[in-house]
Amino acid sequence: MKKLLFSTLVASVALLSCYKQGDNPNGYHGSRSVTIDTTIASGTTYELSLQPYGDADDVATIKTQAANYITSEIVNTGTSFSSVYHFSAVSNLKAPLNEQVVIAVTEGNHGQRHINTDSTLITINIKVQ
């Protein structure tokens, strides 16, 4: 009986520690969303590094653009995923302004269908004073 119990325990541990080919044992596969609330002065620039939200082959795109801005763009600063979002507010505001930008960080398109993909939706709420 002890041998059977021990064999069952060993088999269970072995099965739990296995993963299918293509799975990333250290990675996250799925979707997540992040919300960032920030306040900036009119005429100033806000920058957000998108690197913590993606990996080497990811692509960042703006899904929802701000309405009133001088600059609202994603700039890739290197060969791997090192994108930075830049927002500069209009400088002649008469009242505080609330802007919202939504950025999607998704797997790059390499001509292959991705079964397990990480994606992050970043919503930036910018209050311009």
Secondary structure as GFF3:
##gff-version 3
##sequence-region A 1 129
A	DSSP	alpha_helix	2	17	.	.	.	ID=ss1
A	DSSP	beta_strand	30	40	.	.	.	ID=ss2
A	DSSP	beta_strand	45	49	.	.	.	ID=ss3
A	DSSP	three_ten_helix	51	53	.	.	.	ID=ss4
A	DSSP	beta_strand	58	64	.	.	.	ID=ss5
A	DSSP	beta_strand	71	76	.	.	.	ID=ss6
A	DSSP	beta_strand	83	88	.	.	.	ID=ss7
A	DSSP	beta_strand	97	107	.	.	.	ID=ss8
A	DSSP	beta_strand	118	128	.	.	.	ID=ss9
###
